[in-house]
C-alpha cells in the first residue's frame, strides 16, 4: 500500500496534531504554524482537526488515543493503531472512531477495518466479557453529507467473536501464503503493486478490451475498475518519470518541465501599474464569499450556511449501492 505522497502526509500531520491536542487538552488552533512530518499546520487543518477532537473528547468512558494493539493470540501479525476509543464499562459499550482526512468517501457500514480495530482493542484490553455493544465511527471532516462528517455502524460482541475466529485469523494466514489468492476491487486503488499484479492487470486488460454491447456484469466491472485505472495511470506517470530521469528509455515518451497555472507574483505592484493606466479598483479587484466548507467551520455558522446553500442538478450518475 502506498503510504507516501502529500495527501498521506497531510493526513498523518492532522492525526499527530489531534493526538497531542487530546492528550494535553489543548485546542487545535494552538498548533497552527507548527510542522509535523514536513507539513505545516494551516488554519483549515486545525479547524478540521478540532471538529474531530470535539466529537471524541466528550464520549463517555475511559479514553485511549492512538492506541497501539498487538494480539498474538489471534495471530502474530495482528496489530495496528486505533485513532480513538472510549470504553464505558457501566454501559458495557465500546465507542471507536477512525479519523479519515482524505477526500475519498469511506463507509462505516460493512467496513472490515472497523471490525479489525474493534477485535484488536477488545482482545488487547481483555474486554470480551465486559462489553456487549460496539459503536464504530468514521470521522471524515472534509466530506460532509446531510448528516455531517460522521458515519456510524454497530457490532455485537458475538459478531466480533465470530469475526476474530472465522474471518480475521484465517485471512491473515491466507495472505501470508506464497501464492495467496488475489481479488480485484476498490481496495486496489492505493496499492502500488498494481503494475506487477497479474490479477489486476488481467482485469484491466479485459476492461480495455471490452466490445459492445456490454453485459450488466461487464458494466459493473468497468465501474469497479474505473477509479483503480485512474490511479494506475497516475502511478504509471510517476514511475515513468522516475525511470526517464534516471536515464532509462520509455518508448515514445520524454520528460519535460511541468508548469502550474500562471499567477501574479506581486499583486500590489501589478495593481499600481493597472491603476496608473486608468483602471479603477473595481476593475481589478473582486470580493467574494469563502467556500462552503470554510464557512461551515466558523463557530455557529453551520446552520446558517446550510440554509443558504444549494446544489444545482447536473444530471444523473451511477454510484455503488452503499452510497
C-alpha positions in Angstrom: 0.0 0.0 0.0 1.3 3.4 -0.9 1.8 5.3 2.3 3.7 8.2 0.7 2.5 11.3 -1.1 1.4 14.7 0.0 -2.2 13.6 0.8 -1.0 10.9 3.1 1.5 13.2 4.8 -1.3 15.7 5.3 -3.4 13.1 7.0 -0.5 12.0 9.2 0.1 15.6 10.3 -3.6 16.1 11.3 -3.5 12.8 13.2 -0.4 13.8 15.1 -1.9 17.2 15.8 -5.1 15.6 17.2 -3.1 13.1 19.3 -1.1 15.9 21.1 -4.2 18.1 21.5 -6.3 15.3 23.0 -3.5 14.1 25.3 -2.7 17.6 26.6 -6.3 19.0 26.5 -5.3 21.7 24.0 -7.2 23.4 21.2 -6.2 22.5 17.6 -5.6 26.2 16.9 -2.6 26.2 19.2 -0.8 24.1 16.5 -1.3 26.4 13.5 2.1 27.1 12.0 3.8 24.0 13.6 5.2 21.3 11.4 4.6 17.6 11.5 6.1 15.1 9.0 7.1 18.0 6.9 3.6 19.5 6.7 2.9 22.9 8.2 -0.5 23.0 10.0 -2.8 25.5 8.4 -6.0 27.1 10.0 -8.1 24.8 7.7 -6.3 21.7 9.0 -6.7 22.9 12.6 -10.4 23.6 12.1 -11.0 20.1 10.7 -9.0 18.6 13.5 -10.9 20.5 16.1 -14.2 19.0 14.8 -12.8 15.5 15.4 -11.4 16.5 18.8 -14.7 17.8 19.9 -16.5 14.7 18.6 -14.4 12.2 20.6 -13.5 14.3 23.6 -16.9 14.1 25.2 -17.6 10.4 24.7 -18.3 8.6 27.9 -15.8 6.2 29.4 -12.0 5.7 29.6 -10.3 7.2 26.6 -7.5 5.7 24.5 -5.8 8.0 22.0 -3.7 6.4 19.1 -3.8 3.1 21.0 -1.4 0.5 19.6 -2.6 -3.0 20.0 -0.9 -6.4 19.3 -2.9 -9.6 19.6 -0.5 -12.6 19.1 -3.3 -14.9 20.5 -5.2 -14.2 17.3 -2.1 -14.0 15.0 1.5 -12.8 15.5 0.8 -10.1 12.8 -2.5 -8.9 14.2 -1.5 -5.4 15.2 -2.4 -1.8 14.4 -3.1 1.6 15.8 -6.6 2.9 16.6 -7.2 6.6 16.4 -9.5 6.9 19.4 -11.7 4.7 21.5 -13.8 5.2 24.7 -14.6 2.2 26.9 -17.6 2.6 29.2 -17.9 -0.4 31.5 -21.0 0.9 33.1 -22.7 0.9 29.7 -20.9 -2.2 28.6 -20.1 -0.2 25.4 -17.0 0.4 23.3 -17.0 3.5 21.1 -14.3 3.7 18.5 -13.5 6.4 15.9 -11.3 6.2 12.8 -10.3 9.7 11.5 -10.1 9.8 7.7 -8.6 13.1 6.4 -8.8 12.2 2.8 -11.4 13.2 0.2 -12.4 9.7 -0.9 -15.6 8.7 0.8 -15.2 5.8 3.3 -18.3 4.0 4.5 -18.8 2.7 8.1 -21.4 0.1 7.2 -19.7 -3.2 6.2 -16.2 -1.8 6.8 -13.9 -4.7 7.7 -11.2 -2.3 9.1 -13.6 -1.1 11.8 -14.2 -4.7 12.8 -10.4 -5.3 12.8 -9.9 -2.4 15.2 -12.8 -3.5 17.4 -11.5 -7.0 17.7 -7.9 -5.7 18.3 -8.7 -3.4 21.2 -11.2 -5.8 22.9 -8.6 -8.6 22.7 -5.8 -6.3 23.8 -7.6 -4.9 26.8 -9.3 -8.2 27.7 -12.9 -6.9 27.3 -14.6 -9.9 25.8 -16.8 -10.4 29.0 -17.2 -6.8 29.9 -18.5 -5.3 26.6 -21.8 -6.1 24.8 -22.1 -3.2 22.3 -19.7 -1.6 19.9 -20.3 1.7 18.2 -17.8 2.3 15.3 -17.5 5.7 13.7 -15.8 7.0 10.6 -15.0 10.7 11.0 -14.3 12.4 7.7 -14.2 16.2 8.2 -13.6 17.1 4.5 -16.5 15.1 3.2 -19.8 16.4 4.7 -23.1 14.8 3.7 -26.5 15.5 5.0 -25.6 14.1 8.5 -22.2 15.8 8.8 -18.8 14.2 8.8 -19.7 11.1 10.9 -20.7 7.7 9.6 -21.6 5.1 12.2 -22.2 1.4 12.4 -22.7 -1.0 15.3 -21.4 -4.5 16.1 -22.4 -7.0 18.8 -19.8 -8.8 20.8 -20.9 -12.1 19.4 -20.4 -10.8 15.8 -16.8 -9.8 16.7 -16.1 -13.2 18.3 -17.1 -14.8 15.1 -15.1 -12.3 13.0 -11.9 -13.0 15.1 -12.0 -16.8 14.7 -13.7 -17.3 11.3 -12.5 -14.2 9.3 -9.5 -12.4 10.8 -7.4 -15.3 11.8 -7.7 -17.3 8.5 -7.4 -14.1 6.4 -4.1 -13.2 7.9 -2.8 -16.7 7.5 -4.1 -16.9 3.8 -2.4 -13.6 3.0 1.0 -14.9 4.0 0.9 -18.0 1.8 3.4 -17.9 -1.1 0.6 -17.9 -3.7 -2.1 -16.0 -1.8 -5.3 -15.5 -3.8 -5.8 -12.0 -5.1 -9.1 -10.3 -5.7 -9.6 -7.1 -7.7 -11.7 -4.5 -6.0 -11.9 -0.9 -4.7 -9.1 -1.8 -2.3 -6.7 -1.9 -5.3 -6.9 1.9 -5.5 -4.0 2.7 -3.2 -1.9 -0.4 -4.0 1.5 0.5 -5.6 1.9 -3.1 -6.8 -0.8 -2.8 -9.5 1.7 -2.7 -12.3 3.1 -6.0 -11.3 -0.1 -7.7 -10.1 -1.2 -10.2 -12.8 -4.7 -10.4 -11.4 -5.2 -6.6 -11.6 -3.6 -6.3 -15.0 -5.7 -9.1 -16.4 -8.8 -7.4 -15.2 -7.6 -4.1 -16.5 -6.8 -5.5 -20.0 -10.2 -7.2 -20.1 -11.8 -3.8 -19.3 -9.9 -2.1 -22.1 -10.7 -5.0 -24.4 -14.5 -4.9 -24.0 -16.6 -4.7 -27.1 -20.2 -3.6 -27.4 -22.7 -4.4 -26.2 -21.6 -4.6 -22.6 -23.4 -7.0 -20.3 -24.6 -5.8 -16.9 -21.8 -7.7 -15.3 -19.3 -6.1 -17.7 -20.6 -2.6 -16.8 -20.3 -3.4 -13.1 -16.7 -4.5 -13.6 -15.9 -1.3 -15.5 -17.4 0.9 -12.8 -15.4 -1.0 -10.1 -12.2 -0.7 -12.1 -12.6 2.9 -13.1 -11.0 4.5 -10.1 -8.3 2.0 -9.9 -7.5 2.6 -13.5 -7.2 6.3 -12.9 -4.8 5.6 -10.0 -2.9 3.1 -12.2 -2.4 5.8 -14.8 -1.1 8.2 -12.2 1.2 5.6 -10.8 2.5 4.8 -14.4 3.1 8.5 -14.9 5.1 8.8 -11.7 7.1 5.6 -12.3 7.8 6.6 -15.9 9.2 10.0 -14.9 11.4 8.3 -12.3 12.9 6.0 -14.9 13.3 8.7 -17.5 15.1 10.9 -15.1 17.4 8.0 -14.2 18.4 7.8 -17.9 16.2 4.9 -18.9 14.0 4.9 -22.1 10.3 4.7 -22.2 9.3 4.2 -25.9 7.6 7.3 -27.3 8.0 9.5 -24.2 10.3 12.0 -22.8 10.5 14.1 -19.6 9.6 17.9 -19.7 9.2 20.6 -17.1 5.7 21.0 -15.9 4.2 24.4 -15.1 1.3 25.3 -12.9 -1.3 28.0 -13.7 0.1 31.5 -14.2 -0.3 33.8 -11.2 0.6 37.4 -10.3 3.6 37.2 -8.1 3.5 40.8 -6.9 -0.2 41.8 -6.7 0.5 45.2 -5.2 2.9 46.3 -7.9 0.6 45.0 -10.6 -2.4 46.8 -9.2 -0.5 50.1 -9.0 0.5 49.8 -12.7 -3.0 49.0 -13.8 -4.4 52.0 -11.8 -1.8 54.2 -13.3 -3.1 53.5 -16.8 -6.6 54.4 -15.8 -8.3 51.3 -14.4 -10.4 51.6 -11.2 -10.1 49.3 -8.2 -13.4 47.8 -9.1 -11.9 46.8 -12.5 -9.0 44.9 -10.9 -10.3 43.6 -7.5 -13.1 41.2 -6.5 -14.6 40.3 -3.2 -16.3 37.0 -2.8 -17.6 34.7 0.0 -15.3 31.9 1.1 -16.2 28.3 0.1 -18.9 26.4 1.9 -16.5 24.1 3.8 -14.5 27.0 5.2 -17.7 28.9 6.2 -19.2 25.8 8.0 -16.1 25.6 10.1 -16.8 29.0 11.6 -18.3 28.9 15.1 -22.1 28.8 14.9 -22.1 29.1 11.1 -23.1 25.6 10.0 -26.9 26.0 10.1 -26.8 29.5 8.5 -24.6 28.3 5.7 -26.7 25.2 5.1 -29.8 27.3 4.9 -28.3 29.5 2.2 -26.5 26.7 0.3 -27.9 24.8 -2.6 -26.6 22.4 -5.3 -27.8 22.7 -8.9 -28.7 19.4 -10.5 -26.1 18.4 -13.1 -27.8 15.3 -14.5 -27.7 11.6 -13.3 -24.7 9.4 -12.4 -24.1 5.9 -11.1 -22.8 5.1 -7.6 -22.4 1.9 -5.6 -25.4 0.7 -3.7 -23.7 1.5 -0.4 -23.6 5.3 -1.3 
